[in-house]
Amino acid sequence: MPSTEIPLIELETKYFMNRRISQVFVLFIAATFAVSCGNNNDNDFGGGGNNAPTVEIVRSQIGSLPLEERLTGVVRAQNQTGIYPEIAGRITEVYVQNGERVESGQPLAKIRDDEFREQRNQAESDLDVAEAQVRQARASLSRIDSRLSRAEQLSERDMETQLELETLRADKEEAEANLDLAKAQKRRAESELKDSEYALNNTVIEAPYSGVVGGRDVEIGQRVDTGNRIFEIGDMDNMKVTVTLTEGMTGHIRPGHTSFITSPALTDTTIESQVTRISPFLNPVSHTTQAEIEVPNPGNSLRPGMFVSVDIMYGETDQATLVPNAAIFTNPAEGSRGVFVAEGIGTELDLESEEDADTEDEEGNPIFGPVPVEFVPVDIIAEGRAMTGISGLSEGQYVVTLGQNMLADRGSEEARVREADWDDILDKQQLESRDIHGIISDKLQRARESESDSLNE
């Protein structure tokens, strides 16, 4: 597996998230079993005889685990940019509201234009004066040039003095300079006219391209200048997710790698896309770079500014023993990571035999045992979104996925077990805390109603 250099803050964030998921997961299993088995006197939660906690188990498998990096991304609209006035002035009209779609060139707002119209009119007048001065200078030069031509002809017949000839030549140079000056003044007047027309045209603030308007921060009567962002615009049909890659990640993440984008705001939706591009320049301080993932957004489920989880898949591990992520437990006494293994399943205890069942939960699932359980330290080969590849465990051994805290807290060497389905465990791992609390509340309500019905009978 390629080496990955992860900044300390990212490690701390991952640790906190994993710890939070584990805590919520334990809350879920404890409350679920308490509700489902609370009325069963043979079970530990109901005050049973042998004080063995009830846990869920699942059978480990052999397979390859997809290699992935889980990152946090920020969503932006394609071509998302702020709209700033090109000139300063007071707003007289606002034509659009947040959420409206606009086309390229469509007016968004208007700045009072009285002053700019007057400047344009003055610039037009100055240009007229400059053009007249050019014509005047050209006529003067033409007149002096004619006099000089006649004087040169007379000089050849000794009918004109040399002094007069030199004077006319100096007058011609002066006339040429005056013409050049007039032309320069005309060019300046033309430039000032263009500036005034540019300012007048920019009293109407237009959409630079087609998109959806948001972030409106302007009202009629408000004075704005070129530093005020008055709107934000972007193409909401196509979004761009930006993630930060460490220097180590750039060694194995490439454009074209599959990515899965999730967020609590997307409910059960997972968006699949590919890494579009990666900046080749690392930040000299943080040694990180940016990767971009372009994502279609037909249902507008993604919003600019959202934080999303991005899983980038970049290969597969070799064959390894796979267990659900929920099975990995950190031993609080030793600090080692491992799994609780339920012994004797398949040899001394047949999970398919109803005769071996000790009791059952409210949904009719059989509960077996108690059976011996042992904490087994393991080496983590790779961690995926839902499964972990480990070494130190044989294929087919049953591991505890829910209830490890009860085993560790009590120092239990035995537990009642209920076999869980792989897909159910993976689904539970994706539950948000609010979903889990809702499930617990529903189960508690059903338990109260059942108890009330029993008392009424």
N, C-alpha and C positions, 0 to 999 in steps of 0.2 A: 504494500500500500504506500503511495507517495507520501512523503513527509509534508505536514501542513503546519505552518507557523501561524499561530493565532494570537492576536494581542490579548493582554491580560484582561482588559475590560470585556472583550468578547467571551473569554473563558468564564469570567464571573457571571456574565449575563446568561450563558448557557447553563451554568451550575444552578443559578437561581430559578431559571425556567424549569429545569428538570426536577429540582427539589419541589417546586410548586405543584408540578404535575403529579409527583409522587404523593404529596400531602393530600391533594384533592382526590387522588385515586384511592388512598387509604380511607379517607372519609366516606367515599362512595361505597366501598366494599363493606366497611364496618356498619354503616347505616342500612345497607341493603340486607346484609345477613341478620342484623338486629331485628329488622322489620319482618323479613321472610321467615325467620326461625324463632322469633321471640316467644311464640306460644307453644314451642315444642320443648317439653321438659327433658328430653334426651339430649338436647344440644347445649353446648356450653353457655350460649347467650341466654338461654332460658334457665340457667342454674342447674345444668346437668351434673352427672355424677363424677366423671373422670376429669373435668376441668380442661379438656383438650379443645383448643380453638378450632373453628371451622375456616378453611381456606379454599381458594380455587386453584386448580392445577391444570397444566396443559403439557402435552407431550412435545419434547424437543424434536427438531427435524434437521435433516442434512440438506444443504443447498448452498447456492451462491448468493451473496448479498450485494445489491447494487451499491456502488460507492457514490457518495453524494456529499455536498456541502450545503448546510442550512444557513442561509444568510437573511438579513433584514433588508428589504428594498423600499425605495420611495417611488411613488407613482407620479408621473408627470404626463400631461397631454402632449401630443406631438406638436411641435412648433409653439409650445406654451411660452408666452412672453408678456411682459408688462407693457402697457400703453402709456407713454409720456407725451405731454404737449411739446411741440417744437418751439413754441413761443410762450411768453408770459402774458397773462391777461385775465379778465373776469369772465366766468362762464355765463352765457345767456340762454343756452338750450342744452338739454340732455335728451338724446333720442332713444336710448336703449336701456334695458334693465338687466339685472343678473339672470343668467340662464337663457337669454335669447340668442338665437343663432343669427349670425350676420354673414354677409357676403363681402368679398374683397372690394374695398373702395366705398363701402356703405358708411354714411356719417354716423358717428357715435356721440359727439358733443360739439358745441360751437362756442368760440370765444368772441367777445364784442369786437367788431371790426372797424368802428368809426375812425380811430386813430390810424389804423393801417391803410384804410382807403385814402385818407388825406396824405399819408406818406407816399402812396403810389401815385397820386395825382401830382404831388410836388416833384417826384422823380421823373414823371413824364414831361413836365414843364422844363426841368433842368436838361433833359435830353434834347428837347427842341432848341433850347438856347445853345447847347453844345454843337448841334448840327449846323445851326446858323453861323456860329463862329468858325466852323470848318469851311463852310462855303465862302465866308468873308476872307479868311486867310488864303484860301486857294485863289480867289480873284485877285487879291493883292499881289500874290506871287506871280500870277500870270501877267499882270500889268508891268511889274518890274522886269520880268523876263523879256518882255517885248522891248522895253526901253533899252535894256542892256544889249539886245541883239542889234538894234539900230546904231547904238553907240559904237559897237565893235565894227560895223560896216563903215561908219564915218571915220573911225580911227585908221582903217586901212588906207584911206585917201587923205590922211593927215588933216581931217576936218573936225576931229574931236580930241580934246586934251586927255592926256593919260590920267590926270587927277579925276576927271569926271568919270572915266571908265572904271577906275578903282572904286569910286563911291557907289556906282550902280552895282558892281559885283558884291560889295558889302551889304547893300540893301537887299539883294537877292538872297544872300545867306540868312539875313534876319527874317525875311519873309518865309523862307523854308522852315526855319525854327518855329515861327509863329504857327505855321500849318501843322507841324508835328505836335506842338503844344495843344492846338485845338482838337486834333485827332485824339490825343491822350485824354483830354477832358471829356470828349464824347464817349470814349470807352468807359471812363469812370461813371459817367451818367447812365450808360447802358447797364453797367454792373449794379448801380444803386437801384435802377428800375427793376432789375431781376430780383434783387433782395427784397424790395418792397412787395413785388408780386408774390414771391415765395412766402413772405410773412402773411400777406392777405389770404393766400390759398390755405395756409395752415391754421387760419382761424376756425376752419372746419376740420375736426379731428376725425380721421377715417380709419376703418379697419384695414390693416396691412395685408390680411389674407382672410379666407373664409374660416369660420370657427364659431365657438360658443363663448359668449362674454361672461365674465365673472369678476369678483373682487372690485365691484364698483365703489369708488371712493371720491365722488364728486357730486356737487349739488349746484343748482342754479344760484348765481350770485357769489359763488366761491371764487377767490382769486387763486390762480395756479401759476406755476412756473415750470421750467424744464426738468426740475427735480421731483415733481409730484407724479407718482404712479396713480392714474385715475381709473384704469381698467386693467384686467388681465384677460387674455384671449388664448384659446388653444383648440386644437382639433380633438374633440372628445370621442370621435369614432375610432381613433387609433391612439393608444397610450404607450408610454415608455417607462419601464421600471429600471431604476438605477441601483446597483448594488456595489458595495466596496469589497475588493479582493485584496488579500494580503499578498506579500511577495511570494510566499510559499504556494498559494493557490494558483498563481499564474503559471506554475509549472505543469499543472494537470487540467486546468479549466481552459477550454478553447471555444471560439465562436462556433455555433452549430450544436453544442451540447444541449440536451433536453433539460428544460426547467419546468418545475411545477410551482404555481403561485397560489397561495392560500391566504385567507384573512378571516377573522370573525365576522367582518361585514359581508363576506361572500357566502355565509351560511355553509351549506354542504358543497359548494362549487369549488372545483380545483381547475385552474386555467393552465393548460399545457402550451408551452412555447419553446423557443430556442434562444440561446445567447446570440445576440445580433452582432455585437462588436465589443472589443475590449481596448481601452486606451493603452498604448505601449509605454506611456511615461509614468514612472512611479514618483509619488510625492517624496521629495528628499528627506522630509522629517518623519512622516509616518510610514514610509515605504509601502504605501497602498496605491491602488489604482481603481478606476471605475469601469464597470461592465454595464452594458445596456441591453435590455430585452424588450423588443417591440411586441406589443400585444394588441390584437383587435379587441374592440370594446363595443360590440353591436348593441348590447343591452344596457350600456352605461352603468354597469355594475362597479367598475373601477372609477374612483374619483381622484383628481389631482391632489397630492398632498397625503394620500393614504400611506400608512406603513403596512407592508405585506411580508409574509414569510416566503422565501424563495429557496426551493430545493433544486440544486443543480446536479444532475446525474453525469458522472464522468467515467464510468466503467463498472466492473464487477470484481468481487473478491474471488479467491479460489474457494473450493468446497469447504464448508465449515458447519459446525453445529449452530443452528439458529434457534433463538428463543425470542418471545415478545420483549420489547423494551421494559415492560412493567415487571418482568421477572428479575431484572438486575437490581440487586439490593446492596447498599453500603452498610457493612457491619459497623454499628456505632461503637462497639467495644474495641475493635482492631483497626477500623478504618479501611478494611479491605473490601473489594467489590466481589460479589459472587451471587449464587442462587441457592435457594432452599430446595433440596431434592427430596421428594417423597419416595421412600424405599418400599419395596415389596409389591409395587403395582405390576400386575401381569403375571406374577409368580404366586405370591401368597394371597393376593386380592385381585378379583376379576371385576373390572368396572362395568362389564357388560352383564354381569349376573345380578339380578334383583335380589337374590337371596343373600348376597354379601352386603347389601345396603343396610346401613344402620337406621336411617330415617330419610326424609325428603323435605325439600323446601316448598314454599307456597305454590311454586310453578310446577311441582311434580318432579323436579330433578333429584335423582338419588344422591344421598350423602353417605360416604363410606368411612369406615375407620373406627377408632383412631389407628393411624399408621405412623411408623417412625419417620422423622424428618431430620435432615442434616444440612447445615450451611456448608457449601462447597465454594471456596475461592476459585475464580476463573480469570483467564486472560481475555481482554476485549480485543478482537481482531478488527472489527469495523462496526460502526453504529449507523443504522439507517433511520428513516422516519418512523418505522413501526417495529423493526426487528433488529436484533444485535447478533453479530457473529462472534462466537466464543470458542476457546479451546479449554480443555480440562473437563469436558463433559461428554459422555457417550450419547450416540443417537438413540432416541426412544425413551430416555429417562424423563420422568415427570418432574416438572419444576413448578414452584408456587408462583403465581402471577398476582394474586391479591391476598393480603393478610400477613405479609412478612413482618410488619411492625408488631403484630400480636405475638408472633413466634419469638421475636427478639426481646420484646419487653418482658415477656413471662419466662424466658429461658426454656420454652417448651421443646421437648424432644419428640412429641407426638402431636398429631393434628387430625381432625376429621377433614375429609377432602371431597370436593365436588369437581368433577371434570368440566372444564370450560371448552367452548369451541374457539378455534384459532381466530376465525373471523369476528366473533363477538368480542374477544379480547382486543383485537386491533381496532374495532369500532369504538370501544370504550376509551382507548388511549387518545382518540381524537376528540373526545367530548370536552367542551369548555366547562369551567366551573359552574357557570350559571345553568347549563344543561343538567349537570350532575345534581345540583341543588334542587332543580325542578323535579327530577326523577325521585330523589329522596323524599321530597314533600308529598309527591303523589303516593308513594308507598306508605308513608306515615299516615296519610289521610285514609287510605284503604284499610290500614291496620286498626285505626280508631273506629272506623265504621263497622268493621268486623267484630271488634270487641263490644261495641254498643249493641249490635244485633244479638250477640250472645247473651248479654245481660238482660235484654228485653225478653228473650226467650225463657 
